[in-house]
Amino acid sequence: QAGQTVNAGDGGGGRIAVAWGLSTNAWQGSLDTNSVMPGTNRPVSGAGYGTLVWRQVATTPLIDNLAASNVSYVAATLVGSLVSTGSTSPSAVAVYWGDTDQGTAADQWAHTNVFAGPYSDGQVLTNAVAGLTDGQTYYYRFYASNSIGDYWAAPTRSFRTPAGVPTISNNGGAS
């Protein structure tokens, strides 16, 4: 915690690792009990001095698959959420979809739709797809990457279009 003095033990010597979470950022640090610097705090006991050196841990984006919406006989809207952009801005955000679940094999999915940036934490992503077959199950998975790495939302989500596209007859009326 901020402002807390850590007991490094009699005589100092060594390194104490600490970690905690702050919002969507992960932070970690270390207390070097060997360093003696002007203005640093003394530990609760012992002769060692300590300094806290903090650095942000590099993280990939975090993305989720949400339930599809507006599912009709031949269309649907795929929905995802960019929970966190990670420690660097995403370089790619996409949704992969098709009538077969291809997991994390990007090149095996039947369709890919890429979202243009800029991206932000908590951003809801929607992609309207059309030309679907009635009575068919479809699968989709959102993906995001940045300079640290990539992240696939899990598990894959699916939806089924209703069966039997209705037909309309004008009973011999005007066409």
Salt bridges, closest charged atoms under 4 A:
ASP32 OD2 - ARG15 NH2 3.95
